[in-house]
Every structure is written in structure tokens, then in C-alpha cells.
Amino acid sequence: MLARTPHRRGIIPFILILAALGYWWLHPHPPKIIAIGYVADRSVTLWNTLAQVRQPIEELHYGDRVEVVRQEGTAAQVRTASGALGWLLDTRQMMDPVLWEQSAGLIARARTMPVQARGQTKALSNVRIEPGRNGRRIFQFMRGTPVLVLKRAIADAPPSNDEISSDEKVAVDEAQKTKQEDWLLVLRAENPTPTSQASIAATGGLASAGPVSGGPRSGQPAFPVAGSPAPPIAGWVLARFIEPDLPGPVRDYATSADLHVVAWFELNRVPDGSGGEAPQYLVAASHGGQGQACDFTMLRVYTWGSVRKRYETAYVESNLCGHLPIQVSRTPAGPQFHFAEAGENAAERTYIMQQTSVRRVRDGPSRRR
């Protein structure tokens, strides 16, 4: 029997190394993950290449998690949960994990806030994580998207060349003074369910003072559901991009008085004299343009007169500096509403309506800083 030589013993490891290299060559490792992202649009197409002639690979939806393996300018190559590898043409269609967490937290908070008004977008509208043009975009509403208005804020507007006066008599510092614009915190409106009908008045699409129904229950995650046909979206939108859905009486009175309506509520309903019921409204409004320190400066209560069968102004108060939210509740004594006032008369103002009479019942310490 021939003994093994040292030469033969050295060949075996060499062959094993070659086999391993060959396997590695034929079975390359998957691309290295350089970032994690979440789809930030309702639907996004994943493409097989960045070339002009390309084929779609997969359709992604809001909240889908992807792994970024390569970036080329504003495009990113990503791997999906199904293992598909393809290209997103615009990285703005993704949120990073930090922004995703912030967006989920904003949704959870928005769903607990009282609705102040309803409306719809007048144009394609960017939704941002905070008020202001510098706030990071988290979504984009299409024109005609129904929204619930929850809060108002002001932020600096970027100056433009046409806003700089050419009149030499105008001081430069006045010409370059920063303007401010109104922003609204909104939540995309969902189709009302039987349990939410009580919180959203049917006439005129009015919102009650209660929090938005359908919010996450205790112990449930606040994150949007990936792939949902209409995922919940909350964020800040330029106020001038929102068209308010005013009920007929409020719209008519606001137009005739040149009011900018900020919030409105159905206080209760009374017999209309014809066998039905008519809603009675609380309206918060202001005069003037954008950038005002007060959310609203006046209150109006419109009640239904069953004898004349028309709406009448039952209560008027001006020269306020009110801040949203306005909280409305129904008590045995009648509808009650309250809000915070700022300025020299800072206080928590509370009112009650009995029949067609509205009176202020008490003040409390202001919750505003």
C-alpha cells in the first residue's frame, strides 16, 4: 500500500479553496444595505433600470419598508420585502426611519384632537411634519382630498424678488421684512362610519368638538397600515390650499360680512317649524390676511327662527384673541363651549347657550404660555 506524500496532502486544501471561490463567484452576496426607508406616497413604481427604456417590477404603497442598497443622484436602488430589487426614481418618495416615527406620532396625536373645521385641498398640496416651507415633506395630497382641520400655526414665508419694493423712499429693512403665512394641521378625512356620525354633523359637513373617531386603541400601534387603500395621513398644509366646506347658512353670513371663517360647529338642533330639525351654529372668524397672532378675533352664534323660518345672529363678540382648539360639549343646561384667549385678557373663556341666549359663564387660568 502506497503512503500518502506531503505533495498530495497539500493539493486537497487548495482544491477546497478553489471550490469555495468558485461558489462565491457563481453565488455573489446580496448588495449591502446602506439605509432603510418607508414609501411616502400612496403608490410608487419600482423600475428595473434608470435607462429611458425601462420596465416596471413592482408597485409599492404607503408605508412599505424598503432597503436602500445604492443611490444615484435623486434615485435609489432598493430591495422590497418580497426580495425584488429595483429603482425608485425620486428619493423624496421615501421617509427615513426617524421621519417615519415622527409621522406616526403626529397621526396618533392628531386623532385625539377635536375637529375644528372640514375642507378639501384646492391643489396638489405638500404635507409637512411641521409648519413652514422648511418642514420635511411626508406626503402629498391630490386636489380634492377631504381633510379635517385641527390646528393653526404661522411660519415665515420665503421672500421673493417681487415682494421687494423698488421705491427708493421705502427703507430697505421694511422692504425685506419677513412675511408670515398660515399653516393648518390636518388629518385626511375617512369615510364616516355609524360610530363617527355623531362626531361629524351631516348638514354642511360640520365637525363636532370631539376627537376624531377611529383612532388607535390602547396598546395598538399608531403606525399607518402599510398597503392600506386610504392610509391615515396627518401633517401641516398651507392654509390657502384648503377650501373650507362651509354649510350654507355659515357661508352666506361669512360672505356678506367678509369674514374669514376659521372654525365652525353645530351646537344643537331645534324644530324647524316644518316637521324637521335645523342645526344651530357656532362660528369663529377673523378679518384681515395671513400671519395674524390670533387664530380668531370674533365669535358668532347663528340660531334658527322657526317663526320667520330663517337664521338669525343670536350672539356676536369681537376684539378677541382666541386660540384653537375650541371645545364644544352638550350639557343638561345647554351647549357649552370654551377656548383659550391670549394677550392682556389671557384666560380660559367658557360660554353656555340656553334657548337662543349665549352668555359667558366663567374664566379660568389660561393654558397658553
Secondary structure, DSSP 8 states (H G I E B T S, - for coil): -----HHHHHHHHHHHHHHHHHHHHHS-------EEEEE-SSEEEEES-SSSS--EEEEEETT-EEEEEEEETTEEEEE-TT--EEEES-GGGEE-HHHHHHHHHHHHHHTTSB--EEEEESS-EEEESSSSTTS-EEEEE-TT-EEEEEEEEEEE----GGGS---TTS-HHHHT---EEEEEEEEE-----TTTGGGB-SGGG-B-SSB-TT---TTS--S--TT-SS---EEEEEGGGEEE---HHHHHHHHHHT-EEEEEEEEEEEE-SSSSEEEEEEEEEE-S-S--SSSBSEEEEEEEETTTTEEEEEEEE-S--EEEEEEEEEETTEEEEEEEE-GGG-EEEEEEEETTEEEEEEEE-----
